[in-house]
């Protein structure tokens, strides 16, 4: 971690240089305004302690410059009784807090230790989270490209525009960008721009002054201020009125807002992530969306494909929603019947991930004895599977069916290959674990044990295949 300490007291800087004991930090020390700017431009800074008189350089706001160059930086202002108003002004512009002088080396080290621990915890959390993101979003070339971009842009302050059909996971992806940024410990505020009446949208977003409109009985903080230091997610941004678009554009240019009824500008450190299911290019041609605002928002563009184009993610999402409902309702699901599995695999999901979640909730409510049956699913989902139900019950192969294993929450029977013919003849319904085992064995046979080809056919990663081989006790042949 790089720590900048800038103070005009040479003896204080000398004490820090001689007494600083945190070995896993790099110090950047400065005692005058002239040398501060070159050091800030040259070094990446994670934590800064700056004396009030050094905050201004050639009419440049050092707090704003540092936060722009080092997203997620923590800034503490050093002040005395004479210049503490300058410290409070710096905090209003985005500094974390201020320390009254004389400050000690021990005080600065204690703060550095806390900031360092926060960053390490965040890094560990992100590492754990990244291990499941591929499964939650879908292990396809297109989704892997999106995730690769997300990991690169998340630590920056760049605006992001996410497009995709309704329910495709745009807010989830925005949340991932926030959690992988240096703002992860700050607020993530989501707002649906289309759900707020047009006459209230400006006061909701930017706040209002007491008496600025009928019914305004007190000063009100808007959602931009609530997200200060963090991320504001503007869902359905294409629904904003022309007047609100102008205010949003002004914020993206200056990072300043004005509450309704006020003339004073307020500086805010807020990252904007916007989303829409509309064609903004067409909206620009029709004059319903500002072209300059579009290009401000579209610094990075991520397009989420619909769920029907990434069916590999359906099993993981089903598992996730089953566990989520267990936490909410306490109702445990231990089995998913093959006919229900087939129906969930084949359905088109016009409502995307949001619709799948509602389907699983519907099925869990109607389920009995921990088993989800075909008849527990909504009628429109059942219809697509009725013609194939008998074939699936007798284990006839269908290459397009996506297996939906729930091993961690399901009771299972260990496979016995010698029973396969008897099971099929008797019409017994096998456990999902046995179904999955036979499906993988069949794929290995068809692909002549070529693991790479098997992964392509099954739509899974090589790591997932090896894990499945181990879990299902399938002998591995080179």
BELVEN-V884607 format. One record per backbone hydrogen bond with DSSP energy under -1.0 kcal/mol. CO is the residue of the C=O (numbers start at 0). NH is the residue of the N-H. If there is no record, write none. Layout:
# BELVEN-V884607
CO;NH
CO;NH
This chain:
# BELVEN-V884607
0;25
1;45
1;46
2;27
3;48
4;29
5;50
8;12
9;13
10;14
11;15
12;16
13;17
14;18
15;19
21;24
25;2
27;4
29;6
32;36
34;38
35;39
36;40
37;41
38;42
45;73
46;3
47;75
48;5
49;77
50;53
51;54
54;61
56;59
59;56
60;64
61;65
62;66
63;67
64;68
65;69
69;72
73;47
74;95
74;96
75;49
76;98
77;51
78;100
82;86
83;87
84;88
85;89
86;90
87;91
88;92
89;94
90;93
96;76
98;78
103;107
104;108
105;109
106;110
107;111
108;112
109;113
110;114
111;115
112;116
113;117
114;118
115;119
116;120
117;121
118;122
119;123
120;124
121;125
122;126
123;127
124;128
125;129
128;131
128;132
131;135
132;136
133;137
137;139
139;143
140;144
141;145
142;146
143;147
144;148
145;149
146;150
147;151
148;152
149;153
152;155
159;273
160;301
161;275
162;303
164;167
166;352
166;353
168;172
169;173
170;174
171;175
172;176
173;177
174;178
175;179
177;180
180;183
182;185
186;230
188;232
190;234
191;194
196;199
196;200
199;203
200;204
201;205
202;206
203;222
204;223
206;259
207;219
208;211
212;215
214;216
215;210
219;207
221;225
222;226
224;227
226;229
229;270
230;188
231;272
232;190
233;274
234;192
235;238
236;239
240;244
241;245
242;246
243;247
244;248
245;249
246;250
247;251
248;252
249;253
250;254
254;267
256;265
258;261
259;208
265;256
268;228
270;231
271;159
272;233
273;161
274;236
275;163
277;279
278;282
279;283
280;284
281;285
282;287
282;288
283;286
289;293
290;294
291;295
292;296
293;297
299;160
301;162
305;308
306;309
309;312
310;313
312;316
313;317
314;318
315;319
316;320
317;321
318;322
319;323
320;324
321;325
322;326
323;327
324;328
325;329
334;371
336;340
337;341
338;342
339;343
340;344
341;345
342;346
348;351
351;355
352;356
353;357
354;358
355;359
356;360
357;361
358;362
359;363
360;364
361;365
362;366
367;370
369;333
369;334
370;367
371;336
372;375
373;376
377;381
378;382
381;384
381;385
384;388
387;391
388;392
389;393
390;395
391;394
397;400
405;408
405;409
415;418
416;419
418;422
419;423
420;424
421;425
422;426
422;427
430;434
431;435
432;436
433;437
434;438
435;439
436;440
437;441
438;442
439;443
440;444
441;445
442;446
443;448
444;447
446;449
448;450
449;453
450;454
451;455
452;456
453;457
454;458
454;459
460;464
461;465
462;466
463;467
464;468
465;469
466;470
467;471
468;473
